[in-house]
Amino acid sequence: MKKKILFYNGQLYMGGIERVFISYLKELSKDENLEIEILIKENDPEKNVFYSEIPKNIKCTFVRTREYMERREKLSLKKKDNFLYKILYQCYLQYGRIKMRRFIKDYFLNNRYDCILDFDTGLRKDINFIKDPIITWCHISFSLLKRKNKKNFIEQLGHYKKIILICDEMKKEFEDLYPHLKEKGIRIYNPMNIEEIRDKMNKRLTDEEEELMKESYFVGVSRLVKTKGREDLIDIYFNLKKRGVKEKLYLLGDGPDYDYLKNKIEKLNLEKDVLLLGQKTNPYPWMKNAKLFLHTSYGEGLPTVFIESMICGTAVITYDCPTGPEEILKNGELGILIKTGDKKSFEDAIYELNKNEEQMGRFKEKMEERVKEFSSHYVGRQLKELL
């Protein structure tokens, strides 16, 4: 008899968590002993870039209707200039929260599963409605949790059957902070479909994109939010230009800091050198053709973009933020780790490695072996054993 499994995630937008979510779905959907369904909170067709990648044998249900999302977006635009619409927007958000709680309650009363996989801990506030065994993931360092929510978050985590920590460093952090939950924690790396990434990294892009990739450039891939440190990277690049570095800087991703970063680039007169290229459904050709992959984040869980860059054969320079970089790069054996926030050392590391093809070659040799530990097949087998 097949095991009936439900995955829950908040969205199918472009992001690291969503990319990993799809990797799990693709791997587990191959198992004839599993009947998989997914429940997604947000239904925004324009942003649901991963919807088309859901395997055909998986049923998808959305919590929020498309109409609700469109009305919320319209109110959001109007509230900027009108106080009345600001009040209406807040009321509509509250209405959406109440409606969602009712939907979740009814859904889990009417549907039963052998196991529920809460991929982004989004069900933690409604866990009392759920009678089936439930497992969750933690995707970011616990040091980044907001203090005001920390106590409730940890109390809610205690209701899960198992808690998947995505690297050893995070697992140790979890056990040190919450020893009473120690037995619930299990380390499973994020799965990477290595063959698919290698296939996609050789795909041809648009003529305009191909022209951009003829340039020599560094690349960064992340959401444009403060914690990802894109402002630091622009400052670092500004100083490298003064030292004569010719490579351009391409930043892939979107987010609330887009306008702020665009203005900063203009103030530094870097419009022709630092390009905000937005979301890319296929970032791998950009990684493959980059001279270096640069990451200035102040906190991670397991930064899958590192692993993707390593699969593409591009060396990584990164802040050694909690958690993940040190573990993925094996304490600097596979790339360069810089103390978080140390922009001058980061700048020097780029300047030196950019001239050292021999060192980049050594990194590449070691990376090829390391990425095998993150393969979808290997990680998927671990999750199936847990189920």
PyMOL commands that set and color helices and strands:
alter all, ss='L'
color gray80, all
select helices_A, chain A and resi 16-28+51-53+66-78+83-110+124-129+142-144+147-157+168-177+179-184+194-200+207-213+226-228+230-242+258-267+284-289+304-311+325-328+330-332+343-353+357-374+376-386
alter helices_A, ss='H'
color red, helices_A
select strands_A, chain A and resi 3-9+34-40+59-62+115-118+134-138+162-165+185-187+217-221+248-252+274-278+292-295+316-319+336-338
alter strands_A, ss='S'
color yellow, strands_A
deselect
rebuild
show_as cartoon
